Amino acid sequence: MTPSPKPPAAAKVLLVFMIIVGVIRLFDYVVHGRQFHDLFAGIGFLLMAHGIHRNGLELTTGDTVGRYASMAGIAMVMLGFVVRYLG
């Protein structure tokens, strides 16, 4: 089995950023009013962080779980924006 290549520095920075934003949004959900847009966005950012952790910034990888997690995360963040501004 070949070792997986190290992710680029940009992927590491983006991973940390997604985790921080996701935790902040979930903290806002728990502490400041339990509004669903915070919950959707927090889960979405953490799903995108999971996808970045699995795949890095590669577009053509064999790991479909990471790709689906990233796509679901994007959908959840967009749903959070829709609920916040249109709901």
Beta strands, then each sheet from edge to edge (+ up, - down):
end
